[in-house]
Each structure stands twice: as structure tokens, then as C-alpha cells.
Amino acid sequence: MYRTKILLLACSLLPFLASCDGEQERHELTPDVSSIVLYADETIDSLRFFTFDSWTVTPQADWITVDGDSHLDLVHDNSVRYLCKVFFNVEPNTTGKTRTGTVLVQSYDYSFTSPFVQLGLLRLSHPLFTTDTWLNEQSGIPDVAHYELTDSAHWTSDSICFTVQSNWDLVFADEAPEWLELDNTMGIPGKYSVHLKLVPNTDKENGREARLKLVSGKVSNEIIVRQLPAKKEE
């Protein structure tokens, strides 16, 4: 399927392109965004850039492919600046850790590489992930992370909130415990809040935990649900 899109911006909107004698050539290759960050089950994204000339895009990672043509021949015109949008297919990240790749864009004598970052995580808004290791110290992007939900002994309800791109299941990784119930365990792509019903923990010495597994398509993330012991005075 051809999905490459070209948008033309009228020269009247770009007065800086006009030259005094009308002879000087204008060339440009400018990315519209600096980088792309995806969750583990996100498989479609796009890259936009500005140019006056024909161009070629080349993924530098085997998990990224162009959806459509990887190049386009354009007639150069000083008065027409093109906004180009190229779609990409991305394989689900089943590695459990963040992976990085780049896409090389070339036009005329110019080129740039656009970073693609795909987390090993599904998109949860509650609980938020806890970082185990960072991709690097400056990035602020986790390399390996996990999800953990901690409740007090007397709490009887909580929720797991997420957005997924594929059909999903939320199941117990081991045998279902008697103290925890889920009000929904499967669905289609979309945004969800699964309600958890907890039995109060009366044990003053020991907490307890259960391990859930959220699966979206080929991607699986574990979610630890932990209930603290009762306070001594309770």
C-alpha cells in the first residue's frame, strides 16, 4: 500500500525563499521532529521532513521498514518547499528492554538520521513503571523497567490503567490468589481501566503479592501487585 504523503506549502507563505535575481537555487533537508519514542506494542509511526528535492529514506535497523516507497523523485522548484511524511512499520518489541535504531534520510547533498526508540514496556498510566537500569545517564529513558502496584493492608480496591494496540489479556502469572480479583481480563485495542478487588490483609507480620501478566499481541509485561502487612496497632 502506498502511504507516502507529500504536502506542498505555497511560496507566498515562505517569503524567505525568493532570491533577488530568481537564479539562485534553494535546497534544504530539515526534520520536523528530533526523535521517535514508541511503546513495545506500537507498530506504526511516521517521520516528517522539509525539502525542495528528491529524497530517499533508509532504515538502519531490521525491525523498522518503510510502509510505501522509500524514495520519491521531485521536480526542483525554488518556490515550492515540500513537507514530506513517510510511514514506517515497526515490529513489536518482545525483548523486555529498550532498543534503538535510526532512519537515514538523504536529499540533494544533505542527510540526517532520525533516532527511533522502542521501549520494552506496554503503555500503563497506573501503576507507572519503576526503572531498573537506564539506557544511558543523560537520556532519561529506561533500558529495563518493571511495573509494581503497592497497596496498604486495609485497601479493598485499586486499578490497572493501560492503552494497548492489540487484543489483550490480563491474567495471573501463577495460580490466582483468594485475596485478589479482576473485573476484566481481556479486550480489543484501546484504553482501559481494570478494577481490582482486594481482601484486607490482617496479617501483622507478612505482606503478600501476586503477579499479573498483561499481554498485548506478541508483547507481555509482568505487573506485581503487593499488599502490605497490617499495622501493629490495627
N, C-alpha and C positions, 0 to 999 in steps of 0.2 A: 504494500500500500504506500502510495506517495504522500508523505505528510510534511515535507519541507515547505515552509511558508516564507514568502518574500513580501515585505511591506515597503511601499515607496513613499518617501517623505517629499513633499513639494518643495522645490528650490526656494519658493517665496518664504518658506519657514526657516531657511538656512542662509541668511544673507552673507555670512562669513565665507561661503563657498565661492562667491563671484570674484573673479580676478579682473584687474583693471583693463587688460587688453583682450581678455577672453581666450588666451592661448595657453596659459599655464595649466598643467594637469593637476588634479587633486586626487589624492589617494589616502586611504585610511583603513585601519582594522582595529576596532575598539570593542572589547567585550562589554556586555550590558550588566553582567554580574561577575564577581570575582571568583566564586566557588559555589559548588552544589553539594548539599548535605541531604542524604536520604536515610530513611529507616530501613530495617532489614527486609521488609516485605514490599517496599516500594519499587516498582519495576519500570516506570515510565517517567522521564523528565525531559527537559529541553534546554537548549543553550541559545542565547540571542547575542548578536553582534552587529556592528555597523561597518559598512564598507562601500566603496564605489566600484569594486571589481569582482571578477570571477573568484570563486573560493573553493577550498577543499577542506573537509574535516576528517580526521583520522583518529579513532580511539586508540589509546595506548595501553589498554587493559582488556583481557579476553572476556571479561564479564560485562563489557559495555559494547553495544552495537548501534549503528545508525539505523533509525527507522525511516527509510526512504533513500533518497540519493545522497551520497557522501560528497558530491561536488555540484556546482552549478555555474554555467557559463553566462556571464552578463555582458551587455554592451556598455562599455565605459562612457559615462557622460558626466562632465563636471557639475552639472546642475541637478543630478539625481544621486542622492545618498540612500543606500538600501539598509533597511533594518531586516536582518535575516534571522529566522527562527528554525532551528534544526531539532527534531525529536530523537530521543535515544531510548532503546530498550536496555534494561538493566536486570541481570539475573538476581534472584533473591539471595541474600547473604545468609548462608546456613553455617558459617564458620564459628559463630559465637563471639566474634571480635570484629573490631572496625577494620575495614580495608579501604585503601586509597588507590585511585587511578587518575589518569589525565586524558584529555582530548586535545589533540593538536589541530589548530585552525590556521590555514595559510591563505593569503590573498595578496596578489601582486608581489611586492618584495617584503611583505610583512608577515609575521606569525605570532601566535601566542598559545600557551597551553592553559586550559581550564581544569582546575582540580575537581575531581569527583570524590566525595567521601560518603561511604555507606556504613552506617552503624551496624553492629551485630544485634541491635535491640529492636524490639517492636515498640510502637508508639504508645506509651502509657502516660496518662496525666496524673493518675493516683494508683499506686504509690509512684513517686519519682525514683529514678534509678540511683543506685549508690555506686560510685566509681571504685573499681579495684586497682586499675592501672590507667595512666593517661597515654594518649597517642604520642604526645611529647609535652614538655613542660610549658610551652608557650601557647599551644593550640586551644586549650580548654575543652578538648574533645576526648571523651573516654575511649580507651582501647578495649578494655574489658570492664564490664559493669554487670550489676545484678539488681533485681527488684526484691524489696523486702517491706512487708507491712507489719507494724508492731502495734498491738492494742493492749490497753490496760485489762486487768483481770475482770473488771465489772462491766466492760463494754459488751453490748449484745448485738451491735450492728456496725458494719463498715461497707466499703465498696471497692471494686477494682474498675477503673475507668480507662478505656483504651479506644484507639481508632486503628482499624486494620483494613488491608487492601484485598484480602481473600476471605473465603469461607473460613470460619474459625471454630475452635473448640477450646473450652476451659475445663480441664479435668484434674483430678488428683493424681499426682505422680505415683503415689503409693495407695494403700487402702484408705478409703475415706474415713476420717475420724468422726466420732459421735458428737463432738463439740462444735463442728463447723458445717454449715450448709450453704449451697449456692442456689440462687433463684433462676439462673440461666446458665446453660453450659454450651450453647452453640448458636451460630447465626451466619448471616451473609456479610459481605463487606460493609463497613460503616463505622459509626461512632456508638459506643455502648458504655453503660454503667451496670455492672453485675453486682447485685446486692448480696452481702454476706451476713448470715445469721450465726451468732456465736453464743455458746452456753457459757455463763460466767465461770471463771476458774476459782475454785475455793481452796486450792492447794496453796499454802503459805510458803512453801519451800521451793516448788518447782514450777517453772513455766512450761509451755508446750508449744509445738509448732507443727504445721502441715505444709506440704509442698504441692503447689499447683503448677500446672503446665498449660500455658497459653500457646496455642498453635494457630498460625495464620498461613495457609497454604503449606509451603515447604519449611517455613521458619517456626522454630519452637523456642520459647523463653520460659524459664522457671521463675515462679513467684513464691517467696517464702512468706507464710502468714504465721506470725508469732504472737502468742498471748502470754503476758507477764504473769508471775505468781501473785496471789492476793497479798495485800499489805498485812503486816503483822497485827495491826490494830483492828483489822476487819474481822 
